[in-house]
Amino acid sequence: MKKKVIKKDEAMFASGEVMSMLENMNEGIQLLAEQHGGIVSRLDGIDGRLDGIDGRLDKLQDDVTDIKYTLTTKADRSEVEKLEKRIVKVERVVFSKRP
């Protein structure tokens, strides 16, 4: 069986090097945490805006439903024109028979 030979130079870090690496890691983790917090706050803002848009869309859907209902209860232009022609005919008859 062969023994692994570990050189002292490669296996050991000085305590100053370890502290430096830990500080760099801590700074990186802190930066990631700050970015995460910023992203979360932006997402919360977007969520609030979407709730507002959702409320406005619901109101618009109600308005469209009301408009559809009122349009179905109104007469078409062609029907109104027919009625106008009939009224004109009736007026001619009534006014022509006046003394």
C-alpha positions in Angstrom: 0.0 0.0 0.0 1.3 3.4 -0.9 1.3 6.2 1.5 0.1 9.6 0.5 2.8 12.2 0.9 1.5 15.6 1.9 3.9 18.5 1.6 3.7 20.9 4.5 3.7 23.9 2.1 0.6 22.8 0.4 -1.4 21.5 3.3 -1.1 24.4 5.8 -2.3 27.9 5.7 -1.0 30.6 7.9 -3.5 32.0 10.4 -3.4 35.4 8.7 -4.3 33.8 5.4 -7.2 32.0 6.9 -8.5 35.2 8.5 -8.1 37.0 5.2 -10.1 34.3 3.4 -12.8 34.4 6.1 -13.1 38.2 5.8 -13.5 38.0 2.0 -16.1 35.3 2.4 -18.0 37.3 5.0 -17.9 40.4 2.7 -19.3 38.3 -0.1 -22.0 36.8 2.0 -23.0 40.3 3.3 -23.1 41.6 -0.3 -25.4 38.7 -1.3 -27.6 39.3 1.7 -28.0 43.0 0.8 -28.8 42.2 -2.8 -31.3 39.6 -1.7 -33.0 42.1 0.6 -33.2 44.6 -2.3 -34.7 42.1 -4.6 -37.3 41.1 -2.0 -38.3 44.7 -1.4 -38.6 45.3 -5.2 -40.8 42.2 -5.5 -43.0 43.4 -2.6 -43.4 46.7 -4.5 -44.3 44.9 -7.7 -46.8 42.7 -5.8 -48.5 45.8 -4.5 -48.7 47.3 -7.9 -50.1 44.1 -9.4 -52.8 44.1 -6.7 -53.7 47.7 -7.6 -53.9 46.7 -11.3 -56.0 43.7 -10.5 -58.5 45.9 -8.6 -58.7 48.3 -11.6 -59.2 45.4 -14.0 -62.0 44.0 -11.9 -63.7 47.5 -11.9 -63.2 47.6 -15.7 -64.8 44.2 -16.1 -67.8 45.4 -14.1 -68.0 48.5 -16.3 -67.9 46.5 -19.5 -70.7 44.2 -18.1 -72.8 47.3 -17.4 -72.2 48.7 -20.8 -73.1 45.5 -22.5 -76.4 45.4 -20.6 -77.3 49.0 -21.4 -76.5 48.4 -25.1 -78.7 45.4 -25.3 -81.6 47.4 -23.9 -81.2 50.2 -26.5 -82.6 50.3 -30.0 -80.5 49.9 -33.1 -80.0 52.8 -35.4 -82.0 51.1 -38.1 -84.9 50.6 -35.8 -84.8 54.3 -34.9 -84.7 55.3 -38.5 -87.7 53.1 -39.3 -89.6 54.7 -36.4 -88.7 58.2 -37.6 -90.1 57.4 -41.1 -93.3 56.1 -39.5 -93.6 59.2 -37.4 -93.1 61.5 -40.4 -95.8 59.6 -42.3 -98.2 59.9 -39.3 -97.4 63.6 -39.0 -98.1 64.1 -42.7 -101.5 62.4 -42.4 -102.4 64.3 -39.2 -101.3 67.7 -40.4 -102.8 67.3 -43.8 -106.3 66.6 -42.3 -106.2 69.7 -40.2 -108.6 72.5 -41.2 
